[in-house]
Amino acid sequence: MGQHFLADPNIASKIAHSLTAGAEFKYVLEIGPGTGMLTRFLLEQPEINWYGIELDRDSVAYLQETYPETKDRIILGDFLKFDPETCFGTSPYAVIGNFPYNISSQILFRVLSRRQQVPEVVGMFQKEVARRIAAPPGNKEYGILSVLMQAFYDVKLLFDVEPHVFIPPPKVKSSVIRCLRKADISLECDEKMFFTVVKTAFNQRRKTLRNSLKGMNVDWQGLPGHLAGERPEQLDVPAFVEITRHSGL
């Protein structure tokens, strides 16, 4: 299932203690706890009200036996299909985990769809994906996920993790990032349209914005003159907001 299990307790402890906004959330949801390497250090923190979601039945059984306090707080299921209201109602919850590489981007898109309820994310990603999420404008790694996450969260690269601390070792290096939701996540534009503008622009990232956004009826005359000739990786979040404000399908 694309999972590489963390086998170094020092790294696990470091990840578990990277959560910062304790006053901002009532629950912590660990995605893919597996054999509980990270779970152990989360459960040791009395201020954390831990829940976990895991696809593998054997892992769920192992966790319930090894850590009895998880028995009624672990969900057998897929995070990408999980409805958090069934567990948390409308209460805020943080997301943490050694995320499976093959769905790590999808996890963040899911978080974005629930951003009003998720004030913080701490996760292990493939290093190049982590770099992409945190990349600034003007960087070749800067893309859709960079813009969308940075629109609503302050993203920080915390530390890199070598392959030998996993079982089985991945063929790539990993990085841990923390995403803290911004105090004001109102973009002053139609947010659904904002997502569409960003995705459309980067889906043709070699084209200028005038060409890639041709079907979105952008009023370029109402925008700074240079924007139409730029490519998407050159624009920061406020620039995409302005283009959205001057767009209409």
N, C-alpha and C positions, 0 to 999 in steps of 0.2 A: 504493500500500500504506500510505498514511497517513504516509509518512516525509517529513520536512523536513530537508534536509542542512545541517549546520552549516558555515558558510563563513568563520568568524572564528577564526584560529589562536590568538589570545589566550584566547578563551573555551574552546576545546578544551584548551589547556594547563592552564587553571585546573581544568577538570573532571577531567582525567587525574591531576592532582596532589592531588585531594581524597580519594583513597583513603588511609586512615590505618593500618589494622590489618595491616600487612605480615607481622607474625609470626604472625598468626592464620590465614592461608590460604596454600596452596601455588600456586594458579592464579588467574588473573583471566580471566573470560569476558566479552567484549564482545558485546552484543546489537545486531545490525544495524550493523556497521561501515561499510557503504556504500562511500564513496570513500576512507575511511581518515583523515579529518581528526582524529578522536580517537585512532585506532590509532597514528598516527605518534608521538604523545607518550607513549603507553603503552609502545611498543616501545623508546623511548629510556631507559626506566627499567630498569636491569639487574636489579633485585630482582623485577621483574614477569615471571612466566611466562605470557605472553599466549596466549589462545585466542579465537577469534571464531566466531559463528554468524550466518549470513546467508542469507536466502531467495532473493536475486536472483543468478542465475548470472553475469550480466555483471559485477556488483560483485565477486563472488568471483574471477573471472578478472582483473579490474583490480587487485585487492589483491595477488594472487599475483605479478603482473608488476611492480607498483610496489614492493612490499615482499616480496622473495623469502623472507625469514625466516618469512612467514605460510603458506608453501606447504603444509606438513604440519600446520598448526595452525588452519586455518579449516574450519568445518563448513558444508556446504550443507544448510540445513534450517530448521525452525521451532522456536524456543525453547520454545513452548508444548507441543510434542510431543517435545522432546529429553530423552533419558535421560542425565543427567550421569555415571552410572557407566560408560558406554561410553568416556568420555574420562578421567575423574578418579578412577574407582574410588570409594573412600569418603573420599578426601582433600578437605579444605575448599577452597572456591573463592569468590572475590568476584564480584559481578555489577556491570557498569558499562555505560552506553550513553546515547545520545540516543534514548530510547525512542519508537517510533511511538505517537502519541497514541491511536490507535484500539485498542491492546491494552495500554496502560501499566498499567492496573489488573489485567488478567489476568496480566501479568508478575509483579506483586507477589503475587498469590494463588499463582502457581507457586512463587515464592521461599518463601512461607510453608509450602508443602507440603514443602519441602526445607530448612527452617530449621536443622536440625541440622548441615547441611553448608555453609550460607551465612552467614558471620559479618558480611558487610558488603555493602551495596548503595549505589552512587552513580549517580544517574540524572537525566536531564532529562525533565521532565513539563510538560504544560500547567499554567499557573500555578494555576488553580483546583483541579486535581487534587492538586498538591503541597500546597496550603493545606489541602485536605481530609485528606490523610494525616497532616499535622502538627498538625491542629486539636486544641485541648484540650476537655474536657467543658464543656458549657454554651454551646458555639458552634454556630451553625446549620450550619456546614460539617462538624461532627463526625458520623461515620457508621461504617458497618461496617469500612471499610478503616482508619479512624483507630484503632478499638479493637483490631482484630486485629494491625496492625503494631506499635502501641505496647505490646501485651502482650508482644511478644518482642524488639522493637528500640527503641533510643533514636533518635528521628527528629529531624533538624535541617534546617531550611531554610538553604541556603548562600547563594544569590544568585539574582536574577532575570535573565532574558535577553530582550532586545528582539527583535521579529520580523525586523528588517532584517538580522540576522546569519545568516539561513537562506536556502537556495534550495530551493524557492520560499518566500517569507515566509509564515508561518502568519498566520491572522487573529486570533490570540490571543498573549498573552505567555507566556513559559515560565519555569520555575524549576528549579533544581538542588537536590536534597535528598540527604542522606546518612543511611543507616539502619545503625546499629551494633548488632549483636546483644547483648542483655543478658548479663551474666555468668551469671545464673541464669534460665533460661527455663522452669523448672518452675512451673506455675500452681496446683499443689495441688488440681486438680480434673480431671475427665474432659475432656481437651482437645477431643475430637470433639464432646462435648455443649456445651462452651463456644462453639465455632464456631456450632453450631445455635442456641443461645440468643441470641447477638449478631445473627445474620442474621435470625432470626424477629422479634426486638424491633424492629429498624430497618426491616424490611419493612412495618411498620405504625407508623411513628415518631410519628404524631399521636395514637396511643392511649396510655393509661397501660400500664405493664408488666403490671398485673393482667389487662388485656384482651388485649394482644398476645401474652402468653405463656400464655393460657388452656389451650391444649392440651398444655402441658408439665408439668402436675401440680406446680407450684411450691408448696413448703410455706412460704407467706408468714408463718405464725405463728412460724417459726424464724428470721425475718429482721427487721432493724430496721423499725419500723412504717411509716416514710415511703416505703420503696422501692416498694411496690405501686402507689402513686399517682404515681410519677415517670414521666417520658417518657425514652426511651433516651438522648437526647443529654445528659441531666443526669448520667449515671453514668460513673464512671471504671472502669478495668480491674478493680481489686480488688472493686468492687461487682458487676460482671458475674461474677467468679469466685465470689463468695458465692452469688449467685442460682443459678449452675450447680451448686454443691454441694448446693443444696436443691431441685434439679429431678430429674424422672425421667419419661421418656416411658412 
